[in-house]
Each structure stands twice: as structure tokens, then as C-alpha cells.
Amino acid sequence: MKKIAIYLLYLFYSTAVWSQFAPGANTEGTTAIAKDSNIFINWGHNLIHFSPGPENISDPQSPLASFGDPLNALDIAEGNSYDVVSLGDGGTIT
């Protein structure tokens, strides 16, 4: 019985910790914004400077974020998970 209680506690705790993002943009009650929403006034058209941050800011030896291409941050979103750029922790793009 004790093992089941520990398992259930772990299951519910891990679900709460990893459920940090809002549901999809078309889900009722979400705070997510659809890629084609009229809330967006304009999109970036020029890339001036890109400086990726570390993957893990608490680890001084952490490699810099390297997923994606900075040019993917320009113009309207395509709506898939691959046309993105990761800034890492504290990275910037202008």
C-alpha cells in the first residue's frame, strides 16, 4: 500500500511540475495566442544581432542554445515546431 501511495504522489507531482505551458491556442480558456491572431501588429523583417544564451544558466559549462535558425524568427509564423530558434537562458535577438 505504501508503494502505491508513493507512486501516486510521484505521478501527480510530476504532472503538476511538467504541465507548465498553456493549452493550444484553440482551446477554451487558454492564454496561448494563435499565430494568425490580429493581436500581432507586425512581424520582424530584419535580423540585426543574435546572441544565444546557455542551455542551462545555472551551469557555467553549459553549451549555448543551438536549436533552430535565427532567420526563422522573421516574418509570420509557419505553425510548426521546427521553424523556430531557441534563445536559451538570457539569449537575445534584435
Distance bins in CASP14 RR format, pairs under 12 A and 6 or more apart:
PFRMAT RR
TARGET T0000
AUTHOR 0000-0000-0000
RMODE 2
METHOD distances of the structure
MODEL  1
1 7 0 0 0 0 0 1 0 0 0 0 0
1 8 0 0 0 0 0 1 0 0 0 0 0
2 8 0 0 0 0 0 1 0 0 0 0 0
2 9 0 0 0 0 0 1 0 0 0 0 0
3 9 0 0 0 0 0 1 0 0 0 0 0
3 10 0 0 0 0 0 1 0 0 0 0 0
4 10 0 0 0 0 0 1 0 0 0 0 0
4 11 0 0 0 0 0 1 0 0 0 0 0
5 11 0 0 0 0 0 1 0 0 0 0 0
5 12 0 0 0 0 0 1 0 0 0 0 0
6 12 0 0 0 0 0 1 0 0 0 0 0
6 13 0 0 0 0 0 1 0 0 0 0 0
7 13 0 0 0 0 0 1 0 0 0 0 0
7 14 0 0 0 0 0 1 0 0 0 0 0
8 14 0 0 0 0 0 1 0 0 0 0 0
8 15 0 0 0 0 0 1 0 0 0 0 0
9 15 0 0 0 0 0 1 0 0 0 0 0
9 16 0 0 0 0 0 1 0 0 0 0 0
10 16 0 0 0 0 0 1 0 0 0 0 0
10 17 0 0 0 0 0 1 0 0 0 0 0
11 17 0 0 0 0 0 1 0 0 0 0 0
11 18 0 0 0 0 0 1 0 0 0 0 0
12 18 0 0 0 0 0 1 0 0 0 0 0
12 19 0 0 0 0 0 1 0 0 0 0 0
13 19 0 0 0 0 0 1 0 0 0 0 0
14 20 0 0 0 0 0 1 0 0 0 0 0
21 27 0 0 0 0 0 1 0 0 0 0 0
21 30 0 0 0 0 1 0 0 0 0 0 0
21 31 0 0 0 0 1 0 0 0 0 0 0
21 32 0 0 0 0 1 0 0 0 0 0 0
22 28 0 0 0 0 0 1 0 0 0 0 0
22 29 0 0 0 0 1 0 0 0 0 0 0
22 30 1 0 1 0 0 0 0 0 0 0 0
22 31 1 0 1 0 0 0 0 0 0 0 0
22 32 1 0 1 0 0 0 0 0 0 0 0
22 33 0 0 0 0 1 0 0 0 0 0 0
22 34 0 0 0 0 0 1 0 0 0 0 0
23 29 1 0 0 1 0 0 0 0 0 0 0
23 30 1 0 1 0 0 0 0 0 0 0 0
23 31 0 0 0 0 1 0 0 0 0 0 0
23 32 1 0 0 1 0 0 0 0 0 0 0
24 30 1 0 1 0 0 0 0 0 0 0 0
24 31 0 0 0 0 1 0 0 0 0 0 0
24 32 1 0 1 0 0 0 0 0 0 0 0
24 33 0 0 0 0 1 0 0 0 0 0 0
24 34 0 0 0 0 1 0 0 0 0 0 0
24 35 0 0 0 0 0 1 0 0 0 0 0
24 79 0 0 0 0 0 1 0 0 0 0 0
25 31 0 0 0 0 1 0 0 0 0 0 0
25 32 1 0 1 0 0 0 0 0 0 0 0
25 33 1 0 0 1 0 0 0 0 0 0 0
25 34 1 1 0 0 0 0 0 0 0 0 0
25 35 1 0 0 1 0 0 0 0 0 0 0
25 36 0 0 0 0 1 0 0 0 0 0 0
25 37 1 0 0 1 0 0 0 0 0 0 0
25 39 0 0 0 0 0 1 0 0 0 0 0
25 77 0 0 0 0 0 1 0 0 0 0 0
25 79 0 0 0 0 0 1 0 0 0 0 0
26 32 0 0 0 0 1 0 0 0 0 0 0
26 33 0 0 0 0 0 1 0 0 0 0 0
26 34 1 0 0 1 0 0 0 0 0 0 0
26 35 0 0 0 0 0 1 0 0 0 0 0
26 36 0 0 0 0 0 1 0 0 0 0 0
26 37 0 0 0 0 0 1 0 0 0 0 0
27 34 0 0 0 0 0 1 0 0 0 0 0
30 37 0 0 0 0 0 1 0 0 0 0 0
31 39 0 0 0 0 0 1 0 0 0 0 0
32 39 0 0 0 0 0 1 0 0 0 0 0
33 39 1 0 1 0 0 0 0 0 0 0 0
33 40 1 0 0 1 0 0 0 0 0 0 0
33 77 0 0 0 0 0 1 0 0 0 0 0
34 40 0 0 0 0 1 0 0 0 0 0 0
34 76 0 0 0 0 0 1 0 0 0 0 0
34 77 0 0 0 0 1 0 0 0 0 0 0
34 79 0 0 0 0 1 0 0 0 0 0 0
35 43 0 0 0 0 0 1 0 0 0 0 0
35 75 0 0 0 0 0 1 0 0 0 0 0
35 76 1 0 0 1 0 0 0 0 0 0 0
35 77 1 1 0 0 0 0 0 0 0 0 0
35 78 1 0 0 1 0 0 0 0 0 0 0
35 79 1 0 1 0 0 0 0 0 0 0 0
35 80 0 0 0 0 1 0 0 0 0 0 0
35 83 0 0 0 0 0 1 0 0 0 0 0
35 84 0 0 0 0 0 1 0 0 0 0 0
36 43 0 0 0 0 0 1 0 0 0 0 0
36 76 1 0 0 1 0 0 0 0 0 0 0
36 77 0 0 0 0 1 0 0 0 0 0 0
36 78 0 0 0 0 0 1 0 0 0 0 0
36 79 0 0 0 0 1 0 0 0 0 0 0
37 76 0 0 0 0 0 1 0 0 0 0 0
37 77 0 0 0 0 0 1 0 0 0 0 0
40 75 0 0 0 0 0 1 0 0 0 0 0
40 76 0 0 0 0 1 0 0 0 0 0 0
40 77 0 0 0 0 1 0 0 0 0 0 0
42 74 0 0 0 0 0 1 0 0 0 0 0
42 75 0 0 0 0 0 1 0 0 0 0 0
42 76 0 0 0 0 0 1 0 0 0 0 0
43 72 0 0 0 0 0 1 0 0 0 0 0
43 73 0 0 0 0 1 0 0 0 0 0 0
43 74 1 0 0 1 0 0 0 0 0 0 0
43 75 1 0 1 0 0 0 0 0 0 0 0
43 76 1 0 1 0 0 0 0 0 0 0 0
43 77 0 0 0 0 1 0 0 0 0 0 0
43 78 0 0 0 0 0 1 0 0 0 0 0
44 70 0 0 0 0 0 1 0 0 0 0 0
44 71 0 0 0 0 0 1 0 0 0 0 0
44 72 0 0 0 0 0 1 0 0 0 0 0
44 73 1 0 0 1 0 0 0 0 0 0 0
44 74 1 0 1 0 0 0 0 0 0 0 0
44 75 1 0 0 1 0 0 0 0 0 0 0
44 76 0 0 0 0 1 0 0 0 0 0 0
44 77 0 0 0 0 0 1 0 0 0 0 0
44 93 0 0 0 0 1 0 0 0 0 0 0
44 94 0 0 0 0 1 0 0 0 0 0 0
45 71 0 0 0 0 0 1 0 0 0 0 0
45 73 0 0 0 0 0 1 0 0 0 0 0
45 74 1 0 0 1 0 0 0 0 0 0 0
45 75 1 0 0 1 0 0 0 0 0 0 0
45 76 0 0 0 0 0 1 0 0 0 0 0
46 70 0 0 0 0 0 1 0 0 0 0 0
46 71 0 0 0 0 0 1 0 0 0 0 0
46 73 0 0 0 0 0 1 0 0 0 0 0
46 74 1 0 0 1 0 0 0 0 0 0 0
46 75 0 0 0 0 0 1 0 0 0 0 0
46 93 0 0 0 0 0 1 0 0 0 0 0
46 94 0 0 0 0 1 0 0 0 0 0 0
47 69 0 0 0 0 1 0 0 0 0 0 0
47 70 1 0 1 0 0 0 0 0 0 0 0
47 71 1 0 0 1 0 0 0 0 0 0 0
47 72 0 0 0 0 0 1 0 0 0 0 0
47 73 1 0 0 1 0 0 0 0 0 0 0
47 74 1 0 0 1 0 0 0 0 0 0 0
47 75 0 0 0 0 0 1 0 0 0 0 0
47 85 0 0 0 0 1 0 0 0 0 0 0
47 92 0 0 0 0 0 1 0 0 0 0 0
47 93 1 0 0 1 0 0 0 0 0 0 0
47 94 1 0 0 1 0 0 0 0 0 0 0
48 70 0 0 0 0 0 1 0 0 0 0 0
48 73 0 0 0 0 0 1 0 0 0 0 0
48 74 0 0 0 0 0 1 0 0 0 0 0
48 92 0 0 0 0 0 1 0 0 0 0 0
48 93 0 0 0 0 1 0 0 0 0 0 0
48 94 1 0 1 0 0 0 0 0 0 0 0
49 70 0 0 0 0 1 0 0 0 0 0 0
49 73 0 0 0 0 0 1 0 0 0 0 0
49 91 0 0 0 0 0 1 0 0 0 0 0
49 92 1 0 0 1 0 0 0 0 0 0 0
49 93 1 0 0 1 0 0 0 0 0 0 0
49 94 1 0 1 0 0 0 0 0 0 0 0
50 64 0 0 0 0 0 1 0 0 0 0 0
50 65 0 0 0 0 0 1 0 0 0 0 0
50 66 0 0 0 0 0 1 0 0 0 0 0
50 68 0 0 0 0 0 1 0 0 0 0 0
50 69 0 0 0 0 1 0 0 0 0 0 0
50 70 1 0 1 0 0 0 0 0 0 0 0
50 71 0 0 0 0 1 0 0 0 0 0 0
50 72 0 0 0 0 0 1 0 0 0 0 0
50 73 0 0 0 0 1 0 0 0 0 0 0
50 74 0 0 0 0 0 1 0 0 0 0 0
50 85 1 0 0 1 0 0 0 0 0 0 0
50 86 0 0 0 0 0 1 0 0 0 0 0
50 87 0 0 0 0 1 0 0 0 0 0 0
50 88 0 0 0 0 0 1 0 0 0 0 0
50 91 0 0 0 0 1 0 0 0 0 0 0
50 92 1 0 0 1 0 0 0 0 0 0 0
50 93 1 0 1 0 0 0 0 0 0 0 0
50 94 0 0 0 0 1 0 0 0 0 0 0
51 64 0 0 0 0 1 0 0 0 0 0 0
51 65 0 0 0 0 0 1 0 0 0 0 0
51 70 0 0 0 0 1 0 0 0 0 0 0
51 85 0 0 0 0 0 1 0 0 0 0 0
51 87 0 0 0 0 1 0 0 0 0 0 0
51 88 0 0 0 0 0 1 0 0 0 0 0
51 89 0 0 0 0 0 1 0 0 0 0 0
51 90 0 0 0 0 1 0 0 0 0 0 0
51 91 1 0 1 0 0 0 0 0 0 0 0
51 92 1 0 1 0 0 0 0 0 0 0 0
51 93 1 0 0 1 0 0 0 0 0 0 0
51 94 0 0 0 0 1 0 0 0 0 0 0
52 62 0 0 0 0 0 1 0 0 0 0 0
52 63 0 0 0 0 1 0 0 0 0 0 0
52 64 1 0 1 0 0 0 0 0 0 0 0
52 65 1 0 1 0 0 0 0 0 0 0 0
52 66 1 0 0 1 0 0 0 0 0 0 0
52 67 0 0 0 0 1 0 0 0 0 0 0
52 68 0 0 0 0 1 0 0 0 0 0 0
52 69 0 0 0 0 0 1 0 0 0 0 0
52 70 0 0 0 0 1 0 0 0 0 0 0
52 73 0 0 0 0 0 1 0 0 0 0 0
52 85 0 0 0 0 1 0 0 0 0 0 0
52 86 1 0 0 1 0 0 0 0 0 0 0
52 87 1 0 0 1 0 0 0 0 0 0 0
52 88 1 0 1 0 0 0 0 0 0 0 0
52 89 0 0 0 0 1 0 0 0 0 0 0
52 90 0 0 0 0 1 0 0 0 0 0 0
52 91 1 0 1 0 0 0 0 0 0 0 0
52 92 0 0 0 0 1 0 0 0 0 0 0
52 93 0 0 0 0 1 0 0 0 0 0 0
53 59 0 0 0 0 0 1 0 0 0 0 0
53 62 0 0 0 0 1 0 0 0 0 0 0
53 63 0 0 0 0 1 0 0 0 0 0 0
53 64 1 0 1 0 0 0 0 0 0 0 0
53 65 1 0 1 0 0 0 0 0 0 0 0
53 66 0 0 0 0 1 0 0 0 0 0 0
53 67 0 0 0 0 0 1 0 0 0 0 0
53 85 0 0 0 0 0 1 0 0 0 0 0
53 86 0 0 0 0 1 0 0 0 0 0 0
53 87 1 0 0 1 0 0 0 0 0 0 0
53 88 1 0 1 0 0 0 0 0 0 0 0
53 89 1 0 1 0 0 0 0 0 0 0 0
53 90 1 0 1 0 0 0 0 0 0 0 0
53 91 1 1 0 0 0 0 0 0 0 0 0
53 92 0 0 0 0 1 0 0 0 0 0 0
53 93 0 0 0 0 0 1 0 0 0 0 0
54 60 0 0 0 0 1 0 0 0 0 0 0
54 61 0 0 0 0 1 0 0 0 0 0 0
54 62 1 0 1 0 0 0 0 0 0 0 0
54 63 1 0 0 1 0 0 0 0 0 0 0
54 64 1 0 1 0 0 0 0 0 0 0 0
54 65 1 0 0 1 0 0 0 0 0 0 0
54 66 0 0 0 0 0 1 0 0 0 0 0
54 86 0 0 0 0 0 1 0 0 0 0 0
54 87 0 0 0 0 0 1 0 0 0 0 0
54 88 1 0 0 1 0 0 0 0 0 0 0
54 89 1 0 1 0 0 0 0 0 0 0 0
54 90 1 0 0 1 0 0 0 0 0 0 0
54 91 0 0 0 0 1 0 0 0 0 0 0
55 61 0 0 0 0 0 1 0 0 0 0 0
55 62 1 0 1 0 0 0 0 0 0 0 0
55 63 1 0 1 0 0 0 0 0 0 0 0
55 64 1 0 0 1 0 0 0 0 0 0 0
55 65 1 0 1 0 0 0 0 0 0 0 0
55 66 0 0 0 0 1 0 0 0 0 0 0
55 67 0 0 0 0 1 0 0 0 0 0 0
55 86 0 0 0 0 1 0 0 0 0 0 0
55 87 0 0 0 0 0 1 0 0 0 0 0
55 88 1 0 0 1 0 0 0 0 0 0 0
55 89 1 0 0 1 0 0 0 0 0 0 0
55 90 0 0 0 0 0 1 0 0 0 0 0
55 91 0 0 0 0 0 1 0 0 0 0 0
56 62 1 0 1 0 0 0 0 0 0 0 0
56 63 0 0 0 0 1 0 0 0 0 0 0
56 64 0 0 0 0 0 1 0 0 0 0 0
56 65 0 0 0 0 1 0 0 0 0 0 0
56 88 0 0 0 0 1 0 0 0 0 0 0
56 89 1 0 0 1 0 0 0 0 0 0 0
56 90 0 0 0 0 0 1 0 0 0 0 0
57 64 0 0 0 0 0 1 0 0 0 0 0
57 65 0 0 0 0 0 1 0 0 0 0 0
57 87 0 0 0 0 0 1 0 0 0 0 0
57 88 0 0 0 0 1 0 0 0 0 0 0
57 89 1 1 0 0 0 0 0 0 0 0 0
57 90 1 0 0 1 0 0 0 0 0 0 0
57 91 0 0 0 0 1 0 0 0 0 0 0
58 89 0 0 0 0 1 0 0 0 0 0 0
59 89 0 0 0 0 1 0 0 0 0 0 0
60 89 0 0 0 0 0 1 0 0 0 0 0
62 88 0 0 0 0 1 0 0 0 0 0 0
62 89 0 0 0 0 1 0 0 0 0 0 0
62 90 0 0 0 0 0 1 0 0 0 0 0
63 86 0 0 0 0 0 1 0 0 0 0 0
63 88 0 0 0 0 0 1 0 0 0 0 0
63 89 0 0 0 0 0 1 0 0 0 0 0
64 86 0 0 0 0 1 0 0 0 0 0 0
64 87 0 0 0 0 1 0 0 0 0 0 0
64 88 1 0 0 1 0 0 0 0 0 0 0
64 89 0 0 0 0 1 0 0 0 0 0 0
64 90 0 0 0 0 0 1 0 0 0 0 0
64 91 0 0 0 0 1 0 0 0 0 0 0
65 84 0 0 0 0 0 1 0 0 0 0 0
65 85 0 0 0 0 1 0 0 0 0 0 0
65 86 1 0 1 0 0 0 0 0 0 0 0
65 87 1 0 0 1 0 0 0 0 0 0 0
65 88 1 1 0 0 0 0 0 0 0 0 0
65 89 1 0 0 1 0 0 0 0 0 0 0
65 90 0 0 0 0 1 0 0 0 0 0 0
65 91 1 0 0 1 0 0 0 0 0 0 0
65 92 0 0 0 0 0 1 0 0 0 0 0
65 93 0 0 0 0 0 1 0 0 0 0 0
66 85 0 0 0 0 1 0 0 0 0 0 0
66 86 1 0 0 1 0 0 0 0 0 0 0
66 87 0 0 0 0 0 1 0 0 0 0 0
66 88 0 0 0 0 1 0 0 0 0 0 0
67 81 0 0 0 0 0 1 0 0 0 0 0
67 82 0 0 0 0 1 0 0 0 0 0 0
67 83 0 0 0 0 0 1 0 0 0 0 0
67 84 1 0 0 1 0 0 0 0 0 0 0
67 85 1 0 0 1 0 0 0 0 0 0 0
67 86 1 0 1 0 0 0 0 0 0 0 0
67 87 0 0 0 0 1 0 0 0 0 0 0
67 88 0 0 0 0 1 0 0 0 0 0 0
68 81 0 0 0 0 0 1 0 0 0 0 0
68 82 1 0 0 1 0 0 0 0 0 0 0
68 83 0 0 0 0 1 0 0 0 0 0 0
68 84 1 0 0 1 0 0 0 0 0 0 0
68 85 1 0 1 0 0 0 0 0 0 0 0
68 86 1 0 0 1 0 0 0 0 0 0 0
68 87 0 0 0 0 0 1 0 0 0 0 0
68 88 0 0 0 0 0 1 0 0 0 0 0
68 93 0 0 0 0 0 1 0 0 0 0 0
69 82 0 0 0 0 1 0 0 0 0 0 0
69 83 0 0 0 0 1 0 0 0 0 0 0
69 84 0 0 0 0 1 0 0 0 0 0 0
69 85 1 0 0 1 0 0 0 0 0 0 0
69 86 0 0 0 0 0 1 0 0 0 0 0
69 93 0 0 0 0 0 1 0 0 0 0 0
70 83 0 0 0 0 0 1 0 0 0 0 0
70 84 0 0 0 0 0 1 0 0 0 0 0
70 85 1 0 1 0 0 0 0 0 0 0 0
70 86 0 0 0 0 1 0 0 0 0 0 0
70 87 0 0 0 0 1 0 0 0 0 0 0
70 91 0 0 0 0 0 1 0 0 0 0 0
70 92 0 0 0 0 0 1 0 0 0 0 0
70 93 1 0 0 1 0 0 0 0 0 0 0
70 94 0 0 0 0 0 1 0 0 0 0 0
71 83 0 0 0 0 1 0 0 0 0 0 0
71 84 0 0 0 0 0 1 0 0 0 0 0
71 85 1 0 0 1 0 0 0 0 0 0 0
71 93 0 0 0 0 0 1 0 0 0 0 0
72 78 0 0 0 0 1 0 0 0 0 0 0
72 79 0 0 0 0 0 1 0 0 0 0 0
72 80 0 0 0 0 0 1 0 0 0 0 0
72 81 0 0 0 0 0 1 0 0 0 0 0
72 82 0 0 0 0 1 0 0 0 0 0 0
72 83 1 0 1 0 0 0 0 0 0 0 0
72 84 1 0 1 0 0 0 0 0 0 0 0
72 85 1 0 1 0 0 0 0 0 0 0 0
72 86 0 0 0 0 1 0 0 0 0 0 0
72 87 0 0 0 0 0 1 0 0 0 0 0
72 93 0 0 0 0 0 1 0 0 0 0 0
73 83 0 0 0 0 1 0 0 0 0 0 0
73 84 1 0 0 1 0 0 0 0 0 0 0
73 85 1 0 1 0 0 0 0 0 0 0 0
73 86 0 0 0 0 0 1 0 0 0 0 0
73 87 0 0 0 0 1 0 0 0 0 0 0
73 91 0 0 0 0 0 1 0 0 0 0 0
73 92 0 0 0 0 0 1 0 0 0 0 0
73 93 1 0 1 0 0 0 0 0 0 0 0
73 94 0 0 0 0 0 1 0 0 0 0 0
74 83 0 0 0 0 0 1 0 0 0 0 0
74 84 0 0 0 0 0 1 0 0 0 0 0
74 85 0 0 0 0 1 0 0 0 0 0 0
74 93 0 0 0 0 1 0 0 0 0 0 0
74 94 0 0 0 0 0 1 0 0 0 0 0
75 83 0 0 0 0 0 1 0 0 0 0 0
76 83 0 0 0 0 0 1 0 0 0 0 0
77 83 1 0 0 1 0 0 0 0 0 0 0
77 84 0 0 0 0 1 0 0 0 0 0 0
77 85 0 0 0 0 0 1 0 0 0 0 0
78 84 0 0 0 0 1 0 0 0 0 0 0
84 93 0 0 0 0 0 1 0 0 0 0 0
85 91 0 0 0 0 0 1 0 0 0 0 0
85 92 0 0 0 0 0 1 0 0 0 0 0
85 93 1 0 0 1 0 0 0 0 0 0 0
86 93 0 0 0 0 0 1 0 0 0 0 0
87 93 1 0 0 1 0 0 0 0 0 0 0
87 94 0 0 0 0 0 1 0 0 0 0 0
END
